[in-house]
């Protein structure tokens, strides 16, 4: 007898139920929405922002289909596009009374129309890629030569400071292309300089040139240092881009490295190319200034009489802050910023790393201003924001700076991100730009859906006609495979693209192959004289090894595409690999459970598995 223990049936039923629940959100479509997010680095969207949005809509007698707060801001789901545009204008006036200095970004968006009970379970639809939803595609090229030039200029300044500290006399330091040339008048001084550089500048390769009184020391960056600079430039630029794109309200932007010096940016759902280019091309600088704590100065500034040489800002929490205009240190001297913890108090902190010149300036700055406040500002489009304003406790040297006090781990991480990715490490140029309209995306979805549906229908007709009841069981298992695959993609919040739809169609064709193997092995057992129950058992057992081998070899190819591929190839590989796993489960476990339910536990004389051909030109028709 072919019977599954109860726990196996429970697993299959539970898997089908979970698959159905996580597939359902994809059928409810999307509804128009408005997103309110912060346009300032130090301004956070929180529950107070949520309450302001609710009160604004309530005052205007506008009903929404839901208002909630997430990591990107406050989102308002609305019933139609007319209401969406009306609410956008209303919130724009409420949150940005001064259009020249917007505090918040009010952007149009699309949200899933899934019922709340599904959303509360974490059941969300798959994201749609650029080719299915429409949007903007950019290919940006990072000026690696510019990044190296910037580093060499910084290094040249560091060498001047180093030689001044070491009392080494030189005849001039100049950057000549991708190398730094240092002149000396005698061999002894050049040797002294070479020793100082070897101890303090390990990233430089030194070559001696010249004769007599015209001696040179030529410094170039080592290949490892060049590679590190280029990797840092790409990493920081990608972080900066991701930070800025959040303002557009894009649900699932794609920001990926392509090659050694290019970055692909895809913004599904965004049609305003000009605004996207403006945000991507923004530049920001980091500045360190001193806070003016003179008695009565802040009160006078708030009354409209800002003291000469100062500017009035607002720090985190909305507290006013009077900052001196003199810039003591810029972000060019910052090499890294990472969140961490204070080694003594174990409070959340931000650890900064400065280059040699920055270290010297910061050491002097902190030595002369112990007990005073120092403001770190992010300047963008001529307007500044105070990221943090800590009190200087003691002189800080060595190029390692710690910012701590009155911040939690989330704020420490955000501050580190702002300091690290506030500006671009190297200039970028848009070398390719494409805009895909939403109507084309909808057409792609329709064609992809129809191709999958007609492919499934053709397979179903063939299987049922050729294998009869076992064909119907195979088709049911195939449907469960599609259910599992879509549920997995939704659960993982994967982005579905046209190559992904192609992978789904391919998965259906490959998945049915396993059922064909099983059905043919059952037929073979029947031809060899086995009883129906023994044929079912033998067919599944003998086909298992073949199915396992074929799926493993195909999975290896899929994993290779996943590891070495990029862009559309990688998207295809993700769906392909997941489809192999779901097809194996559905073909072996689900179909066997259905066969056991139909035929297990009772005596049967024949199987409905189509025409069975036997040797000797005789046939036995199975019912």
C-alpha positions in Angstrom: 0.0 0.0 0.0 1.2 3.5 -0.8 0.5 5.7 2.2 2.1 8.8 3.6 2.3 9.3 7.3 0.0 12.1 8.6 2.9 14.5 9.2 3.8 14.5 5.5 0.3 15.3 4.5 0.3 18.1 7.0 3.6 19.5 5.6 2.2 19.5 2.1 -1.1 21.1 3.1 0.8 23.7 5.2 3.2 24.5 2.3 0.3 24.9 -0.1 -1.6 27.2 2.3 1.5 29.4 2.9 2.2 29.5 -0.8 -1.3 30.7 -1.5 -1.2 33.4 1.2 2.1 34.8 0.0 1.0 34.6 -3.7 -2.3 36.4 -3.1 -0.9 40.0 -2.8 0.3 39.9 -6.4 -3.3 39.8 -7.6 -4.6 42.9 -5.8 -2.6 45.4 -7.9 -1.4 48.8 -6.7 -3.1 52.0 -5.5 -1.9 55.6 -5.8 -0.2 57.0 -2.8 1.8 60.0 -1.5 5.0 59.7 0.4 6.4 62.3 2.8 10.1 61.9 3.6 12.8 64.2 5.0 14.8 66.4 2.7 17.2 67.3 5.4 20.0 65.0 6.7 19.2 65.9 10.3 15.4 65.9 10.1 13.7 62.6 10.8 10.2 61.5 9.9 8.5 60.0 13.0 5.2 59.6 14.7 4.8 63.4 14.9 5.1 63.7 11.2 2.5 61.0 10.9 0.1 62.9 13.2 0.7 66.1 11.1 -0.3 64.2 7.9 -3.4 62.8 9.6 -4.5 66.2 10.9 -3.9 67.9 7.5 -6.1 65.3 5.7 -8.8 65.5 8.5 -8.9 69.3 8.3 -9.4 69.1 4.5 -12.1 66.4 4.8 -10.1 64.0 2.6 -10.4 60.2 3.3 -7.5 57.9 2.8 -7.3 54.1 2.5 -4.6 54.0 5.1 -1.7 56.1 6.6 1.4 54.5 8.0 5.1 55.2 8.8 8.0 53.1 7.5 11.7 53.5 7.1 11.3 55.8 4.0 8.7 58.1 5.6 5.0 58.6 6.0 2.9 57.0 3.2 -0.8 57.8 2.5 -2.8 55.3 0.4 -5.6 56.9 -1.7 -8.5 55.8 -3.8 -7.7 57.4 -7.2 -5.1 59.6 -9.0 -7.2 62.8 -8.7 -7.2 62.5 -4.9 -3.5 61.6 -5.0 -2.6 64.9 -6.8 -4.8 66.9 -4.5 -3.2 65.5 -1.4 0.3 66.0 -2.8 -0.4 69.7 -3.3 -2.0 70.0 0.1 0.9 68.3 1.9 3.4 70.3 -0.1 1.9 73.6 1.2 1.7 72.2 4.8 5.2 70.8 5.1 7.1 73.2 2.8 5.7 76.7 3.3 9.1 78.1 2.0 9.4 76.6 -1.5 13.0 77.9 -1.7 14.1 75.8 1.3 12.0 72.6 1.4 12.1 70.6 4.6 10.4 67.5 3.3 10.1 65.7 0.0 6.5 65.1 -1.0 6.5 62.5 -3.8 3.9 60.5 -5.7 4.1 56.7 -5.2 2.3 53.4 -5.7 1.5 51.0 -2.9 0.2 47.5 -2.8 -3.6 47.3 -2.5 -3.3 44.1 -0.4 -5.8 43.8 2.5 -4.4 44.7 5.9 -4.6 41.2 7.2 -2.3 40.0 4.5 0.1 42.9 5.0 0.2 42.3 8.8 1.5 38.8 8.0 4.3 40.2 5.9 2.6 39.1 2.7 3.7 41.7 0.1 3.7 41.6 -3.7 6.9 41.2 -5.7 8.6 44.4 -6.8 8.4 45.0 -10.6 11.6 45.9 -12.4 12.1 48.8 -14.8 11.1 46.8 -17.9 7.7 45.9 -16.3 6.8 49.0 -14.4 8.5 51.7 -16.5 10.9 54.3 -15.1 14.4 55.7 -15.7 17.7 53.9 -16.3 21.1 55.6 -15.9 24.6 54.4 -16.5 27.1 56.6 -14.7 30.9 56.5 -15.2 33.0 57.4 -12.2 36.0 59.6 -12.9 38.7 57.3 -11.4 41.4 59.6 -12.7 39.7 62.5 -10.8 39.7 60.4 -7.6 43.4 59.6 -8.0 44.2 63.3 -8.7 42.3 64.3 -5.6 44.2 61.8 -3.5 47.6 62.9 -5.0 46.8 66.6 -4.3 45.9 65.6 -0.8 49.1 63.6 -0.5 51.2 66.5 -1.7 49.8 68.7 1.0 50.5 65.9 3.5 54.1 65.8 2.4 54.6 69.5 2.9 53.3 69.2 6.5 55.4 66.1 7.1 58.7 67.7 5.9 57.9 70.8 8.0 57.4 68.7 11.1 60.6 66.6 10.4 62.6 69.8 9.5 63.4 68.5 6.0 64.3 71.3 3.5 63.2 70.8 -0.1 63.1 72.8 -3.3 59.4 72.4 -4.0 56.7 69.7 -4.2 54.7 69.5 -7.4 52.1 67.0 -8.8 53.0 66.0 -12.3 50.2 63.9 -13.8 50.0 60.8 -11.7 53.2 61.3 -9.7 54.6 63.8 -7.1 58.0 65.3 -7.8 60.1 66.6 -4.8 63.3 68.6 -5.5 66.4 68.6 -3.3 69.8 70.3 -3.4 71.9 67.6 -1.7 71.9 63.9 -1.3 71.9 63.9 2.5 68.6 65.8 2.6 67.0 63.5 -0.1 68.0 60.4 1.9 66.5 62.0 5.1 63.3 62.7 3.2 63.2 59.2 1.7 63.4 57.7 5.2 60.6 60.0 6.5 58.4 59.0 3.6 59.0 55.3 4.0 58.0 55.5 7.6 54.9 57.8 7.2 53.6 57.1 3.6 53.6 53.3 3.0 51.3 53.7 0.0 54.0 55.5 -2.1 56.7 54.0 -4.3 59.8 56.2 -4.3 62.3 56.6 -7.3 65.4 58.8 -7.2 66.2 60.9 -10.2 68.6 63.8 -11.1 72.3 64.6 -10.5 74.4 67.2 -8.8 72.4 69.9 -7.2 69.2 69.1 -9.1 68.0 66.0 -7.2 64.5 64.6 -7.3 62.4 62.1 -5.4 59.5 60.9 -7.5 56.6 59.4 -5.6 53.8 57.3 -7.2 51.0 55.4 -5.6 51.4 51.6 -5.3 49.0 49.5 -7.4 47.4 48.2 -4.2 46.8 51.8 -3.0 45.3 52.8 -6.5 42.9 49.8 -6.3 41.9 50.7 -2.8 41.2 54.3 -3.8 39.1 53.2 -6.8 37.1 50.7 -4.7 36.5 53.3 -2.0 35.3 55.8 -4.7 32.8 53.3 -6.1 31.6 52.2 -2.7 31.1 55.8 -1.4 29.4 57.0 -4.6 27.0 54.1 -4.5 26.2 54.9 -0.8 25.6 58.5 -1.6 23.3 57.7 -4.6 21.3 55.3 -2.4 20.9 58.0 0.2 19.7 60.5 -2.3 17.3 58.2 -4.2 15.2 57.7 -1.0 13.9 61.2 -1.6 12.2 60.2 -4.8 10.1 57.6 -3.0 11.3 54.7 -5.3 10.1 51.4 -3.8 13.0 49.3 -5.0 15.8 51.1 -6.8 18.6 49.2 -8.4 22.1 50.6 -7.7 24.8 48.2 -8.9 28.4 48.3 -9.9 29.1 47.5 -13.5 32.7 46.8 -14.4 35.5 48.7 -12.6 34.3 52.3 -12.9 30.6 52.3 -13.8 27.4 52.3 -11.7 23.9 51.3 -13.0 21.0 53.1 -11.5 17.4 52.0 -12.2 14.5 53.8 -10.8 11.2 51.9 -11.4 8.1 54.1 -11.4 10.0 57.4 -11.9 9.1 59.3 -15.0 10.5 62.8 -14.1 14.0 62.4 -15.7 15.0 66.0 -14.9 14.3 65.7 -11.2 16.1 62.3 -11.0 19.2 63.7 -12.8 19.2 66.7 -10.4 19.2 64.5 -7.3 21.8 62.1 -8.7 24.1 65.0 -9.7 24.0 66.9 -6.5 27.3 67.7 -4.6 27.7 68.1 -0.9 30.6 69.0 1.3 31.4 68.4 5.0 32.6 71.2 7.2 33.8 71.5 10.8 33.3 74.8 12.5 33.2 76.1 16.1 30.0 76.9 17.9 29.6 80.4 19.2 28.6 80.0 22.9 29.1 83.7 23.8 26.6 84.8 26.4 23.6 86.4 24.8 24.7 85.8 21.2 22.2 83.0 20.5 19.3 85.0 22.0 20.3 88.0 19.8 20.5 85.8 16.7 17.0 84.4 17.4 15.8 87.9 17.7 17.0 88.7 14.2 20.4 90.3 15.1 22.9 87.6 14.0 26.4 88.5 15.3 29.0 89.3 12.6 30.9 86.2 11.4 28.2 83.7 12.6 25.3 81.8 11.2 22.1 80.4 12.9 21.4 76.7 12.4 19.1 74.1 13.9 20.6 70.9 15.3 19.1 67.5 15.9 16.0 67.8 18.1 15.1 71.3 16.7 17.5 73.2 19.1 18.9 76.5 17.7 22.7 76.7 17.3 24.9 79.6 16.5 27.9 78.5 14.4 30.9 80.6 13.3 31.4 81.0 9.6 35.1 80.2 9.7 35.7 76.6 8.2 38.4 74.8 10.2 38.3 71.4 8.4 36.5 70.0 5.4 35.3 66.5 4.4 38.2 66.2 2.0 40.4 65.2 5.0 37.9 62.5 6.1 38.9 59.0 5.0 36.3 56.9 6.8 33.4 57.0 9.3 32.0 53.9 11.0 29.5 53.4 13.8 30.7 51.7 17.0 30.7 52.1 20.8 32.7 54.1 23.3 35.4 51.9 24.9 34.9 53.4 28.3 31.1 54.3 28.6 30.0 51.7 26.0 27.6 54.3 24.6 26.9 54.4 20.8 29.6 56.4 19.0 30.9 57.3 15.6 34.6 56.7 14.8 36.2 59.0 12.2 39.5 58.5 10.4 41.4 61.6 9.0 44.4 61.8 6.7 47.7 63.1 8.0 47.0 66.8 7.3 43.5 66.5 8.8 45.0 64.8 11.9 47.4 67.7 12.4 44.7 70.3 12.0 42.2 68.4 14.2 44.8 68.0 16.9 45.5 71.7 17.0 41.8 72.5 16.9 40.9 70.2 19.8 44.0 71.3 21.8 43.0 75.0 21.6 39.2 74.5 22.2 38.9 72.0 25.1 35.4 72.4 26.7 33.9 74.1 23.7 31.4 72.8 21.2 32.4 71.8 17.6 29.8 71.6 14.9 30.0 69.2 11.9 27.9 70.5 9.0 26.7 69.1 5.7 26.6 71.9 3.1 24.5 71.3 0.0 23.4 73.9 -2.6 24.7 76.6 -0.4 22.6 75.6 2.6 24.0 73.8 5.6 22.7 71.3 8.2 24.2 70.5 11.5 24.8 66.7 11.6 26.1 66.8 15.2 27.7 69.3 17.6 29.7 67.5 20.3 31.7 69.0 23.2 35.5 68.7 22.9 36.6 66.9 26.0 40.4 66.6 25.4 43.0 67.0 22.7 42.6 64.4 20.0 45.6 63.3 17.9 46.5 60.3 15.7 43.8 60.9 13.1 41.2 58.8 15.0 38.2 60.9 16.2 35.2 59.7 18.2 31.8 61.4 18.4 29.6 60.2 21.2 27.0 61.3 23.6 23.2 61.7 23.4 22.7 59.3 20.5 21.4 55.7 20.1 22.7 53.0 17.8 20.4 54.0 15.0 21.5 57.7 15.2 25.2 56.6 15.3 24.7 54.6 12.2 22.9 57.4 10.4 25.5 59.9 11.4 28.3 57.7 10.2 26.5 57.2 6.9 26.0 61.0 6.5 29.7 61.7 7.2 30.9 58.9 5.0 28.5 59.3 2.1 27.5 62.9 2.3 29.4 63.8 -0.9 30.7 62.0 -3.9 34.3 60.6 -3.6 34.8 61.2 -7.3 32.9 63.0 -10.1 30.4 61.0 -12.2 29.1 61.5 -15.7 25.9 60.1 -17.1 26.9 58.2 -20.2 23.6 56.4 -20.9 20.1 57.4 -20.2 16.8 55.5 -21.0 13.2 56.2 -20.1 10.6 53.4 -20.2 7.0 54.5 -20.1 4.4 52.8 -17.9 2.3 51.7 -20.9 5.3 49.7 -22.3 5.8 48.1 -18.9 2.1 47.1 -18.7 2.4 45.7 -22.2 5.4 43.6 -21.1 3.5 42.3 -18.1 0.6 41.3 -20.3 2.8 39.5 -22.8 4.8 37.8 -20.1 1.7 36.6 -18.3 0.1 35.4 -21.5 3.2 33.5 -22.5 3.3 31.7 -19.2 -0.4 31.0 -19.2 -0.5 29.6 -22.7 2.6 27.6 -22.0 1.0 26.1 -18.9 -2.2 25.4 -20.8 -0.3 23.6 -23.6 1.6 21.5 -21.1 -1.7 20.7 -19.3 -3.5 19.5 -22.4 -0.6 17.3 -23.5 -0.1 15.7 -20.0 -3.8 15.0 -19.4 -4.3 13.6 -22.9 -1.2 11.4 -22.7 -1.2 10.3 -19.0 -4.9 10.7 -18.2 -5.4 10.9 -14.4 -1.7 10.8 -13.7 -1.4 13.7 -16.1 -4.0 15.6 -14.2 -2.0 14.9 -11.0 1.2 16.1 -12.7 -0.5 19.3 -13.8 -1.8 19.9 -10.3 1.8 19.4 -9.0 3.0 21.8 -11.7 0.5 24.4 -10.5 1.7 24.0 -6.9 5.2 24.6 -8.2 4.2 27.9 -9.8 2.4 28.8 -6.5 5.5 28.0 -4.4 7.8 30.0 -6.8 5.7 33.1 -6.8 5.3 32.9 -3.0 9.0 32.6 -2.5 9.7 35.6 -4.8 7.1 37.6 -2.9 8.4 36.5 0.5 12.0 37.4 -0.5 10.7 40.7 -1.9 12.5 40.0 -5.2 12.3 42.3 -8.2 10.6 40.6 -11.1 11.9 41.6 -14.6 11.3 40.2 -18.1 14.2 37.7 -17.7 12.5 36.6 -14.5 9.3 35.9 -16.4 11.3 34.0 -18.9 12.9 32.0 -16.1 9.4 31.2 -14.7 8.3 29.9 -18.2 11.4 27.8 -18.4 10.9 26.4 -14.9 7.5 25.2 -15.9 8.9 23.3 -18.9 11.7 21.8 -16.8 9.4 20.9 -13.8 7.1 18.8 -15.9 10.1 16.8 -17.1 10.3 15.3 -13.6 6.7 14.2 -13.7 7.2 12.7 -17.2 10.1 10.6 -15.8 8.0 9.4 -12.9 5.0 8.5 -15.1 7.2 6.6 -17.6 8.9 4.7 -14.8 5.5 3.7 -13.5 4.5 2.5 -17.0 7.8 0.6 -17.2 7.0 -1.2 -13.9 3.5 -2.1 -15.2 5.0 -3.5 -18.5 7.3 -5.6 -16.4 4.3 -7.2 -14.7 4.3 -5.3 -11.4 1.0 -4.7 -9.5 -0.4 -1.2 -9.7 0.6 -0.4 -6.1 4.1 -1.8 -6.6 4.4 0.1 -9.9 3.6 3.4 -8.1 6.2 2.7 -5.4 8.8 1.5 -7.8 8.2 4.3 -10.3 8.8 7.0 -7.7 11.8 5.3 -6.2 13.6 4.5 -9.4 12.9 8.0 -10.9 14.2 9.8 -7.8 17.9 9.4 -8.5 17.5 10.6 -12.1 15.4 13.6 -11.0 17.9 14.5 -8.3 20.9 14.3 -10.7 19.3 16.4 -13.4 18.2 19.0 -10.9 21.6 19.2 -9.3 23.4 19.7 -12.6 20.9 22.4 -13.7 21.3 24.0 -10.3 25.0 24.2 -10.7 24.6 26.0 -14.0 22.1 28.4 -12.3 24.5 29.1 -9.4 27.3 29.9 -11.8 25.0 32.4 -13.5 24.1 33.9 -10.1 27.8 34.2 -9.1 29.3 35.5 -12.3 26.4 37.2 -13.9 25.1 40.7 -13.4 22.0 42.7 -14.2 19.3 40.8 -16.2 21.4 37.6 -16.2 21.5 37.6 -12.4 17.7 38.2 -12.2 17.2 35.2 -14.5 19.5 33.1 -12.3 17.7 33.9 -9.1 14.3 32.8 -10.4 15.9 29.8 -12.2 17.5 28.5 -9.0 14.4 29.0 -6.8 12.4 27.3 -9.6 14.6 24.2 -9.5 14.1 23.9 -5.7 10.3 24.3 -5.9 10.0 22.0 -8.9 11.9 19.2 -7.1 9.6 19.5 -4.1 6.4 19.7 -6.1 7.3 16.8 -8.5 8.5 14.4 -5.9 6.6 15.2 -2.7 3.3 17.0 -3.8 2.6 14.7 -6.7 3.3 11.6 -4.6 1.0 12.9 -1.9 -1.8 13.3 -4.5 -1.2 9.8 -5.9 -1.3 8.3 -2.5 -4.6 10.1 -1.7 -6.2 8.7 -4.9 -4.8 5.2 -5.0 -3.2 4.5 -1.6 -4.9 2.5 1.1 -7.1 0.3 -1.3 -6.7 -2.5 -3.7 -6.7 -1.5 -7.4 -6.6 -3.5 -10.6 -5.3 -0.8 -13.0 -3.9 2.7 -13.2 -5.2 5.6 -15.3 -1.9 6.4 -16.8 -2.6 6.3 -20.5 -1.7 3.6 -23.2 1.0 1.2 -22.1 2.8 -0.5 -24.9 4.2 -4.0 -24.4 6.6 -6.0 -26.6 5.2 -8.3 -29.2 2.9 -5.7 -30.8 0.3 -6.3 -28.0 -1.1 -3.4 -26.0 -2.8 -3.1 -22.7 -5.0 0.0 -22.2 -4.9 1.2 -18.7 -8.2 2.6 -17.4 
